[in-house]
Amino acid sequence: MSNELFDIMAYFKRIEYSGPTDVTIETLRGLHIAQVMKVPFENLDILNQKPISLEIDDLFKKIVTNKRGGYCFEMNRLFSFVLKKLGFRVENLLARVWKDGFESSGKTHQVMLVEIDGQNWLCDVGFGGNGPVSPILLEEGFEQEDFMRRYRITRDPIYGYILQFKIKDVFQAVYAFTLDECYPQDYAIANYYTSTYPSSFFRQALICTKPTEDGRVTLFDHQLKIAGKESETEIAFDSDEEIQEALQNHFGIHEQFKSK
C-alpha cells in the first residue's frame, strides 16, 4: 500500500482519535495512547500458525478493517508508518526483552525513537504487559509517570538503553535497546523466528491484553484477569466458547479461537 492510498481517517476511526495531527509531542502522545488503549496486543494468528505479514496493506486489513490486534512487529510497524505519513522523524530499532537477564535474549522486539524539537521519545505500542502507554522521554534516570505507572531509562555499557518499570517501589528491567540502525530484513528475520519457532513464548498459549486508565485487562490461556487501582478479578474458563465470548466482550475480537 502506497503512502497515497493509506486511509489515515480509517486508522483514526479505528483508534477513536480525533485530536491534532501536527508534528508535536501532544499529537504523538495522543496517537500513542489511543492505539495502545484501543488495539489489543494479541497472538491469535501465531497460535493458529498463520504467517505474520509486515506488509502495510496486510496490517491495515487486519488491524484497521478487521478490528484485530497484533504483536510488536505488527503494531509498531503500523504505528511507525502512520507517524512517518504525518511527518514525524521516526527511527525503528530492535530491543532485547529481559528474561532474568539479557544474556539469553535476542533482539526480538521492535521499538521506535521519535525526534521532536531536539528531544527523543521512546515509542512502543506493541509490548503488552508492562509496556508504556504513552511515549517515554529518552532521558537517563528521569522517572516518568504513565497512567499510574512509573518508568525510567537507564544506560548499560553493553546493552545500551534500558527501559525500567517500577513494581512495588523497585525498578525492574523491561527491555534494552541500542541506537544501531536496523533494516527491513532485520525485522523480517526477527518476526519469522518469534512467530514460528516451536518454543517461542507466543506459540505456547493465548495472549490478549490491553491497558485501561487504572489497570489492565488480560486474557492468558484460559484465565481472564481484570486489574484496577483498587481491585483485581480473575475468572477461569473451562471452554473455548467462554474464551471466545471474553475475546469479543473485552477486546472486540471475533476471530475464531480453538484450543490446541
Phi, psi and omega in degrees: 000127181281165178302325182288328184273346182294125183273088184295329180291326177293323176297313179301319179296320180300319182265006178057049181250130179226022183272194182292162180232012178282166185277084179220165178292331177298316178295314180301313180297316181297316179294317181300310180299316182298315181292317181297321183285330188257338183248111185289149170279122184205158186233029184301317181295323178295316178298323180276008177058038174269140178300140179261107180273141175252012175288138186300320180296324178290320179293320178299314181298316183290307189275319184271303184291312184270359175056042174265182171247211179178187176247189198307313185294326179286309186293314182285330175297314179295315182296319177300317179299316180297314181299316179297322179298327180277352177105006179285150174270112187239134174241119180273135184228171175242143183234158173257126179278138179295126176224073187055036183129171179256352186298326183257016184246127176272174178277087186236025177222134180265135173227177180222149167247131179240124181263127177224120178051043176082359178250142178259134180240128174282124178240139181201102180260012187224040178256321186075188176051239183265022178290157182289148176271327179235168181300147180247125179295130181279077179227118186298130173082354183275116179283132183233130179273138186217091181052060178067012175244155180235135181231161168206160177250129173241178183228136178238138183295338181260311189263355176086217180286141179235123173277128179240147182238135184272121178234116180052051176070010178236130177278131178237144181292140174256304175200165180236149179209154174248176180263016178299135181295138179241154184238162182310321182292333175298318180286325178299316180293312181296320179296316181296315179298311185295327185267348184237338183297127187306325182265009176301141179307323185284350178267356190267324185202159176294134175228127174211122186207150170205149181280160169241177182297333181233019180178221183199147173247125185225131172248112180236118183058245182251022184230131177255129178237127177244107184252132177232185182297320187250350185210165177215129181241135177236134181231125178263136181254146181254352185218159176295329180295321178292322177295317178301319179294321179294321177299319181288314187286325186259338185232356179068024182258126181250006178300138181293132178243134174222133179297156177297000000 
